[in-house]
Amino acid sequence: MTDEAPIVTESTLTGKVIDGYISGATVCLDLNNNYTCDSDEPSAVSGAGGSYTFTYEGTIPEGIQILADIPIGAVDEDLGPVNKPYSMLAPAANPEVVTPLTTLVSQEIQSSAGQLTPEEAETSVKLMLGIDESDSLLGNDFVANVDADLQEKATFIAEVLAVTKDAITSNPATSDLTPADIAKASVQTAKSITSDLIASGSSIGLAIEEVATAVTNVVSGEINNIVAASKSGDGEVVSLIQEIKEGKLIILSEGDNEITEDGVLAFREGLEMEFVYFPDAVEGELVNIVGEDKVAMLVYDGPLANTWVPIDWEDSDYRIADNGKWTLPSDLESTGSKITENCAIFYETGIVEPSSEICFIRKDVSGKQVRDVVPDFCSDGEGGVSEGCDEFADLPSGSFVYDATVTIAENNYGGEYTLWGDDGWSGYLDPAYHDDQTIKGFIDAFIADPNRYAFRGDDCNTAFRIKSYDTVERSGLIEWADASDGNCSSGGFVWAEVDTVETLPFTVETVGSEIILKTQTPVVLRVNNPDERDPYMIFGQVPNGLGQDEDGIYGGTFTPSGSKLTYAFTGNLDYAIFASRVFVDFMLEQGGNPVFPYEEFLAD
């Protein structure tokens, strides 16, 4: 009896590297998904017409990508020598072309921890880019096929990839990242920037230098988030049903809330802790989530400082529902959610069609140091370290953090319109001075007073004003400026002292029975508020937040159906982060904070 010789499978992968056809690119099978062509991975250098060929002995695992590393000196047959290095990807199952478009498909697969097939990821990217579903991104040589639209989009995306990598590499905050870390972070960041710019229409007509400025500004504003996301490592798809039933998936952020102190209402700042807690959840079945919010705040100041206080959140985010009117979620029938493996599917307008889906990718940060996962946690705000906080401490076993991706479902209005209405103020038009609480009155107030401006963003960090409006075309121009040196209470911002103003078009539209003003999200707002991922900003009219029997004008967002908004873990508590209870407890201990009373708080 003799042993049978093992069967060796040999695969030949052949294709082209394309923006224009690119020669001089190193192309490899990225077997460890580290966005780097390692010496033990099969590779080749692309030649004339962008062509490459290499072989691999063995079965190629699912979810593996082809990587094209494009160095300075490579030649794009359409654009000339490459002057900024960048990387492109394509699924190994579709090696025929490696392009900026296939790069987004591959990154979509990677963002899902391999949960999406190439075909599913391609569909998602086409929705994101507004490409007809009959067009192909995988295997499509858009140069040979003379597809001007795809080639224009590809050229734009290639520039975003190159500028993003250059901006990340040159930033001092990334000095301790490896070349592989930077390569991965560059593609991940470029994908989110591309999504936002193209979805909002910002890519149309932008010159190359304008693309560079916009991308560099965004990267600069998000650099600490990019570093923390990189150091938190890769994620995996896991079932969340048990964590959600036990309230062990926690959302943390810093903010302010109205609390009661000795019978008196007061706004206090603090650390907000919200539990994704559905004790009755059953995998794949609808569970009622109305009134299930479990939120507490560790108060920072006032009589209740350093204590945990339950918070009763009331509905404040109006949405345009099936009836065509601004409606609070609590007023919608059959509101609920289904938990399916790593995703929660929300039904806010009935149980027939979901309004959105949020999927989580879990990252195990056990054993990593505090400073690598939450960079500023131990900072005393004066360049030192807070007493008792060990930034070099290793996180305990069971420390998990999560990336989240929100997908907006199809509906009658092409996406999700949200207004932040009931938030404790009368809106952008003071009713004492403005009787016309409509979008028309909102616009007229700016046109009548050229010196008038208002704010959006955390601590009023971004100023805006309406400069013109055509009543026939129902369109105009809105200006945005950086106001991060001031804040909502100090009045430190002066428009006349602004050096740079971002001017964008806006339209006034009728959605259902509501009138809204809509404009793309400005770069300056995103730089000042990295969690502002929605491609459009809107303004609309809803009941004001002071309990008065009248309306007010408030801000909000619009996100088109099919959009995917990815919220990577960044360790930045200015914006919401998702984490396990073990991670949260350890960080609270490091910060010298009181133990959270879980049993009392989560009791029915």
C-alpha positions in Angstrom: 0.0 0.0 0.0 1.4 3.4 -1.0 0.4 6.9 0.0 -1.3 8.9 -2.7 0.5 12.0 -3.8 -1.2 15.2 -2.8 -3.1 17.0 -5.5 -1.6 20.4 -6.3 -3.9 22.9 -7.9 -2.2 25.6 -10.0 -4.0 28.8 -10.8 -2.9 31.3 -13.4 -4.2 34.8 -12.8 -4.1 37.2 -15.7 -5.5 40.7 -16.1 -4.8 44.4 -16.5 -4.1 47.3 -14.1 -6.2 50.2 -15.3 -6.9 53.9 -14.6 -5.5 54.4 -17.9 -3.4 51.2 -18.5 -0.7 51.3 -15.9 2.8 49.7 -16.4 5.3 49.3 -13.6 2.8 48.2 -10.9 3.6 45.3 -8.6 0.6 43.0 -8.7 0.2 40.1 -6.2 -2.2 37.7 -4.5 -2.7 39.3 -1.0 -3.1 36.1 0.9 -2.9 37.6 4.3 -5.1 40.7 3.4 -2.5 43.1 4.7 -2.7 45.4 1.6 1.0 44.7 1.0 2.8 42.5 -1.6 4.9 40.3 0.7 7.9 38.4 -0.6 6.2 35.0 -0.2 3.1 36.0 -2.2 3.0 35.3 -5.9 3.4 38.5 -7.9 4.3 40.1 -11.2 5.1 43.6 -12.6 2.5 45.0 -15.0 3.8 45.7 -18.5 2.5 47.4 -21.7 -1.3 47.8 -21.7 -1.2 47.2 -17.9 -1.0 43.5 -18.4 0.1 41.1 -15.6 0.3 37.3 -15.2 1.3 35.1 -12.3 0.6 31.6 -11.0 -0.3 30.2 -7.6 0.0 26.7 -6.4 -2.9 25.8 -4.2 -6.6 26.6 -3.8 -7.2 30.3 -3.4 -9.3 31.0 -0.2 -12.5 32.9 -0.5 -12.3 36.6 0.3 -8.8 37.0 -1.0 -8.0 40.1 -3.1 -5.5 40.9 -5.8 -3.4 43.9 -4.9 -1.8 46.3 -7.3 0.9 48.4 -5.6 1.5 51.5 -7.9 4.8 53.3 -7.1 6.1 56.6 -8.1 7.5 56.1 -11.6 4.9 53.7 -12.8 3.3 55.0 -16.0 -0.4 55.6 -16.7 -0.7 55.5 -20.5 -3.4 58.2 -20.3 -2.1 60.5 -17.6 1.7 59.9 -17.7 4.2 59.1 -14.9 2.6 58.5 -11.5 3.8 61.1 -9.0 2.0 59.8 -5.9 2.0 56.1 -4.9 -1.3 54.3 -4.2 -2.8 50.9 -4.1 -5.7 49.2 -6.0 -7.5 46.0 -5.4 -9.8 43.5 -7.1 -11.4 40.2 -5.9 -9.2 37.2 -6.7 -12.3 35.6 -8.2 -12.4 38.4 -10.8 -8.8 39.0 -11.8 -9.4 40.4 -15.3 -9.1 44.1 -14.3 -7.7 45.9 -11.2 -9.1 49.4 -11.3 -10.2 52.2 -8.9 -13.8 50.8 -9.3 -12.8 47.2 -8.4 -10.9 48.7 -5.4 -14.1 49.9 -3.9 -15.7 46.5 -4.5 -12.8 44.8 -2.7 -12.9 47.2 0.2 -16.6 46.6 0.5 -15.9 42.9 0.9 -13.1 43.7 3.4 -15.4 46.0 5.4 -17.9 43.2 5.8 -15.2 40.9 7.1 -15.7 38.8 4.0 -19.4 38.4 4.5 -20.3 39.9 1.1 -19.7 38.1 -2.2 -18.0 40.0 -5.0 -21.3 40.3 -6.8 -23.1 41.6 -3.6 -20.3 44.1 -3.0 -20.4 45.2 -6.7 -24.1 46.0 -6.3 -23.5 48.0 -3.2 -20.7 50.1 -4.9 -22.9 50.7 -8.0 -25.6 52.1 -5.7 -23.1 54.3 -3.9 -21.7 55.7 -7.2 -25.0 56.0 -9.0 -24.0 53.5 -11.7 -26.7 51.7 -13.6 -27.2 48.2 -12.3 -26.7 46.8 -15.9 -23.1 48.1 -16.0 -20.3 45.9 -14.7 -17.4 47.0 -12.5 -15.8 43.5 -12.2 -14.0 42.4 -15.3 -14.9 45.6 -17.2 -12.0 47.2 -19.2 -13.7 50.6 -19.5 -10.8 51.9 -21.5 -11.2 49.3 -24.3 -14.9 49.6 -24.1 -14.7 53.5 -24.3 -17.0 54.0 -21.3 -16.4 57.7 -20.6 -18.6 57.8 -17.5 -16.8 54.9 -15.8 -13.4 56.2 -16.8 -14.2 59.7 -15.4 -15.3 58.1 -12.1 -12.2 55.9 -12.0 -9.9 58.8 -12.6 -11.5 60.7 -9.7 -11.3 57.7 -7.4 -7.6 57.1 -8.3 -6.8 60.7 -7.3 -8.6 60.2 -4.0 -6.6 57.0 -3.4 -3.3 58.7 -4.1 -4.0 61.9 -2.2 -5.4 60.0 0.8 -2.2 57.8 1.0 0.0 60.9 0.7 -1.9 62.8 3.4 -1.8 59.8 5.8 1.9 59.1 5.2 3.0 62.6 5.7 1.1 63.3 8.9 3.3 63.0 12.0 0.5 61.2 13.9 1.1 58.1 11.7 4.8 57.8 12.4 4.5 54.6 14.3 2.2 52.9 11.8 3.9 50.3 9.5 3.8 50.6 5.7 1.2 47.9 5.7 -0.9 49.7 8.2 -0.7 52.9 6.1 -1.6 51.1 2.9 -4.6 49.5 4.5 -5.8 52.7 6.2 -5.4 54.6 3.0 -7.7 52.4 1.0 -10.2 52.2 3.8 -10.3 56.0 4.3 -10.3 56.7 0.5 -13.4 54.5 0.2 -15.4 56.4 2.8 -14.2 59.8 1.3 -15.2 58.7 -2.2 -18.6 57.5 -1.0 -19.3 60.9 0.6 -18.0 63.1 -2.2 -19.7 61.1 -5.0 -22.9 60.6 -3.2 -23.2 64.4 -2.6 -22.2 65.3 -6.1 -19.0 66.9 -5.0 -16.9 65.0 -7.6 -18.7 66.6 -10.6 -16.5 69.2 -12.1 -13.8 69.2 -9.4 -10.4 69.9 -10.7 -7.5 67.7 -9.6 -6.2 70.3 -7.2 -9.6 70.8 -5.7 -9.9 67.0 -5.1 -6.5 67.1 -3.4 -7.5 70.0 -1.2 -10.9 68.4 -0.2 -9.3 65.0 0.6 -6.4 66.4 2.5 -8.7 68.5 4.7 -10.8 65.5 5.5 -7.8 63.3 6.3 -6.3 66.0 8.5 -9.5 66.3 10.5 -9.8 62.6 11.0 -6.2 61.6 11.4 -6.5 60.5 15.1 -9.5 58.4 14.2 -7.7 56.8 11.3 -4.8 55.9 13.5 -7.0 54.4 16.3 -9.0 52.5 13.7 -5.8 51.1 12.2 -4.5 50.0 15.6 -7.7 48.3 16.6 -7.0 45.7 13.9 -9.3 43.5 11.7 -12.8 42.4 12.6 -14.9 39.3 12.3 -18.6 38.5 11.8 -20.1 37.1 15.0 -23.6 36.5 16.3 -24.7 39.3 18.6 -28.0 37.9 19.9 -26.6 36.9 23.4 -24.8 40.2 24.0 -28.0 42.1 23.0 -30.2 40.0 25.2 -27.9 40.7 28.2 -27.2 44.3 27.5 -23.4 43.7 26.9 -23.2 45.7 23.7 -22.7 49.3 24.8 -22.7 52.7 23.0 -20.5 55.3 24.6 -20.2 59.0 23.8 -19.8 62.3 25.5 -22.6 64.9 25.5 -25.1 66.8 27.6 -28.6 65.9 28.8 -31.4 67.4 30.9 -31.4 65.8 34.3 -33.3 66.6 37.6 -31.3 67.9 40.5 -33.4 68.4 43.7 -36.6 68.8 41.6 -34.9 71.3 39.2 -34.1 70.6 35.6 -30.6 71.3 34.5 -28.4 70.5 31.4 -25.3 68.7 32.5 -22.3 67.3 30.5 -21.2 63.8 31.0 -20.4 60.3 29.6 -23.4 58.8 28.0 -23.8 55.0 28.2 -26.5 53.4 26.1 -27.2 49.7 26.1 -28.3 47.8 23.0 -30.6 45.8 25.2 -33.4 43.6 23.9 -34.0 41.0 26.6 -36.8 39.4 24.6 -34.9 39.2 21.3 -35.1 36.0 19.3 -32.9 35.5 16.3 -34.7 36.5 13.1 -37.9 37.6 14.9 -39.4 41.1 15.2 -39.0 42.6 18.7 -40.6 45.8 19.8 -38.0 48.4 20.6 -40.3 51.2 21.6 -39.5 52.3 25.2 -36.6 49.8 25.4 -33.9 52.5 25.5 -31.6 52.0 28.4 -29.4 55.2 28.8 -27.4 56.6 31.7 -25.0 59.4 32.1 -22.0 59.8 34.3 -22.4 63.5 35.3 -19.3 65.6 35.1 -20.4 68.7 37.1 -23.0 70.0 39.5 -24.6 68.5 42.6 -24.7 65.0 41.0 -21.1 65.0 39.7 -19.4 61.6 39.5 -22.7 59.7 39.8 -24.6 57.6 37.3 -28.0 59.1 36.4 -30.7 57.4 34.3 -31.7 59.4 31.2 -35.1 59.4 29.7 -34.6 60.1 26.0 -37.6 61.5 24.2 -38.1 61.3 20.4 -36.4 64.2 18.7 -35.5 62.9 15.3 -38.4 63.5 12.9 -38.6 61.4 9.7 -40.7 61.8 6.6 -43.0 58.7 6.9 -45.2 56.9 4.4 -47.9 59.5 5.0 -45.6 62.2 3.6 -45.3 64.1 6.8 -42.6 64.7 9.5 -43.3 62.0 12.1 -41.7 60.9 15.3 -40.6 57.3 15.4 -42.9 56.7 18.5 -45.9 57.7 16.3 -45.2 55.0 13.7 -46.9 51.7 13.9 -45.1 48.3 14.3 -41.7 49.9 15.1 -39.3 47.1 15.9 -36.1 45.3 15.0 -34.9 41.9 13.9 -31.5 40.6 15.1 -29.9 38.4 12.5 -26.4 37.2 13.3 -24.4 40.4 13.4 -27.1 42.8 12.0 -30.1 44.6 13.4 -32.8 45.4 10.9 -35.1 48.3 11.9 -38.7 48.7 10.9 -39.7 52.3 11.6 -42.5 52.7 9.0 -44.3 49.3 9.5 -43.2 45.7 9.3 -43.3 45.3 5.5 -40.2 47.3 4.5 -37.2 48.0 6.8 -36.0 51.6 7.1 -32.4 50.7 7.8 -30.0 48.0 8.7 -27.0 48.2 11.0 -24.3 45.5 10.9 -21.4 45.1 13.3 -17.9 43.8 12.8 -16.3 42.8 16.1 -12.7 43.5 16.8 -10.8 41.8 19.6 -8.6 44.4 21.3 -7.7 42.2 24.3 -4.0 42.6 25.2 -3.7 46.0 23.3 -2.6 49.0 25.3 -5.1 51.7 26.3 -3.2 54.4 24.5 -3.4 52.5 21.2 -7.2 51.9 21.3 -8.4 55.2 22.9 -5.5 57.6 22.3 -6.6 60.5 24.5 -8.3 58.6 27.3 -5.6 59.2 29.9 -4.9 62.8 28.9 -5.4 65.5 31.5 -6.0 68.1 28.8 -2.7 69.9 29.6 -0.2 67.6 27.9 0.1 65.3 30.8 -1.6 62.0 32.1 -4.5 61.9 34.5 -3.6 60.6 38.0 -4.1 56.9 38.3 -4.7 56.3 34.6 -2.2 53.8 33.0 -2.1 54.5 29.3 0.2 51.5 28.9 -2.2 49.1 30.6 -3.2 46.0 28.6 -6.9 45.6 28.0 -8.3 42.4 29.6 -9.6 39.3 27.8 -13.1 39.9 26.4 -12.4 43.5 25.4 -14.2 44.0 22.1 -14.9 47.1 20.0 -17.1 47.2 16.9 -17.2 48.8 13.5 -20.8 49.5 12.3 -22.2 49.9 8.8 -25.7 51.4 8.3 -27.5 50.7 5.1 -30.5 52.9 4.1 -33.3 50.9 2.6 -35.5 51.8 -0.4 -38.6 53.9 0.3 -41.1 56.2 -1.5 -38.8 59.2 -1.2 -35.5 57.8 -2.4 -33.9 57.8 1.0 -34.1 58.8 4.7 -34.9 62.4 5.6 -34.2 63.2 9.3 -34.8 66.5 11.2 -33.4 67.1 14.7 -36.4 68.9 16.0 -37.2 68.6 19.7 -33.8 69.6 21.1 -34.6 72.3 23.6 -34.6 75.4 21.5 -37.0 77.3 19.2 -35.0 76.7 16.0 -33.1 78.9 13.6 -35.8 81.6 13.6 -36.5 83.2 16.9 -40.4 83.4 17.1 -40.1 86.7 19.0 -38.8 88.3 15.8 -39.9 86.0 12.9 -43.6 85.2 12.4 -42.9 83.2 9.2 -41.6 79.9 10.5 -41.3 78.3 7.1 -38.4 77.5 4.7 -39.4 80.6 2.8 -39.2 82.7 6.0 -35.8 81.0 6.8 -34.4 82.0 3.4 -35.9 85.5 3.5 -34.3 86.2 6.9 -30.8 85.6 5.4 -31.5 87.5 2.2 -32.8 90.5 4.1 -29.7 90.7 6.4 -26.4 90.1 4.5 -24.6 90.0 7.9 -26.8 87.2 9.3 -25.3 83.7 9.9 -26.0 80.6 11.9 -24.3 77.4 13.0 -24.2 73.7 12.7 -21.9 71.1 14.3 -20.6 70.3 17.8 -20.3 73.6 19.8 -21.5 75.5 16.7 -18.1 74.8 15.1 -19.3 75.5 11.5 -21.0 78.7 10.4 -23.3 79.1 7.4 -25.3 81.8 5.6 -27.6 81.9 2.5 -26.2 84.2 -0.1 -28.7 84.0 -2.9 -32.0 82.4 -3.9 -33.9 82.2 -7.2 -37.6 81.8 -6.4 -38.4 80.5 -9.9 -35.7 77.9 -10.1 -36.1 77.2 -6.3 -32.3 77.1 -6.0 -29.5 79.2 -4.5 -26.1 79.4 -2.9 -25.1 78.7 0.7 -21.7 79.6 2.2 -19.9 77.6 5.0 -17.0 78.7 7.1 -14.9 77.2 9.9 -16.1 78.5 13.3 -14.2 76.0 15.5 -12.3 78.8 17.3 -15.6 79.9 18.9 -18.5 78.0 20.5 -22.2 78.3 21.0 -22.0 80.4 24.1 -18.9 82.6 23.7 -19.8 84.4 20.4 -16.1 84.2 19.5 -16.8 83.7 15.8 -16.7 86.7 13.4 -17.6 86.0 9.8 -15.5 89.0 8.5 -12.4 87.4 9.9 -12.8 84.2 7.9 -10.1 83.4 5.3 -11.8 80.5 3.5 -15.4 80.1 2.6 -16.9 77.0 1.0 -19.8 77.9 -1.4 -22.3 75.2 -2.4 -25.6 75.1 -4.3 -28.9 74.3 -2.6 -32.4 73.5 -3.7 -35.8 73.8 -2.2 -37.8 70.6 -2.7 -41.2 69.2 -1.9 -40.9 65.8 -0.3 -44.2 64.2 0.4 -46.2 67.1 1.8 -43.1 68.8 3.3 -40.9 71.6 2.0 -37.2 71.1 2.7 -33.9 73.0 1.8 -31.2 70.5 0.7 -27.5 70.9 0.1 -24.5 68.6 0.0 -22.5 68.3 3.2 -19.6 70.7 3.1 -16.1 69.5 3.6 -15.5 72.0 6.4 -18.4 70.5 8.4 -17.0 67.0 7.9 -13.5 68.1 9.0 -14.9 69.6 12.2 -17.3 66.7 12.8 -15.8 63.4 11.6 -19.0 61.6 12.4 -21.0 63.7 9.9 -21.2 60.9 7.2 -24.5 61.8 5.6 -24.0 63.2 2.1 -26.7 65.9 2.4 -27.6 68.5 5.0 -31.3 69.7 5.1 -33.5 72.2 6.9 -37.2 71.8 7.5 -40.2 72.9 9.6 -41.4 70.9 12.6 -42.9 71.7 16.0 -40.4 73.6 18.1 -38.5 72.1 21.0 -39.8 74.4 23.8 -43.2 72.9 24.2 -44.8 75.9 22.4 -47.8 75.4 20.1 -45.9 76.5 17.0 -43.3 75.4 14.5 -39.7 76.1 14.1 -36.9 75.6 11.5 -34.4 72.9 12.3 -31.5 71.1 10.7 -31.1 67.5 9.6 -29.8 65.1 7.0 -30.7 63.2 3.9 -29.1 59.9 2.9 -30.1 58.3 -0.4 -31.5 54.7 -0.4 -28.8 52.1 -0.9 -26.2 54.3 0.9 -23.8 52.6 3.3 -22.5 54.7 6.1 -19.5 53.0 7.8 -18.7 54.1 11.4 -15.3 52.6 12.2 -14.2 52.3 15.8 -11.9 55.3 16.4 -11.6 55.5 20.2 -13.0 59.1 20.0 -15.6 59.6 22.7 -16.7 62.9 21.1 -18.6 60.5 18.7 -20.4 57.3 19.5 -18.3 54.1 19.8 -19.6 50.6 20.2 -17.8 48.3 22.8 -18.3 45.3 25.1 -19.1 45.6 28.8 -15.6 44.2 29.7 -13.9 46.9 27.7 -16.2 49.6 29.2 -15.7 48.5 32.8 -11.9 48.5 32.4 -11.8 51.9 30.9 -14.1 53.3 33.6 -11.7 51.8 36.2 -8.7 53.4 34.5 -10.5 56.8 34.5 -11.2 56.5 38.3 -15.0 56.5 37.6 -17.6 54.8 39.8 -18.6 51.3 39.0 -21.8 51.1 36.9 -24.8 49.5 38.7 -25.7 47.1 36.0 -28.2 44.8 37.9 -30.1 47.8 39.2 -30.1 49.6 35.9 -31.0 46.7 33.6 -33.7 45.2 35.9 -37.1 45.1 34.3 
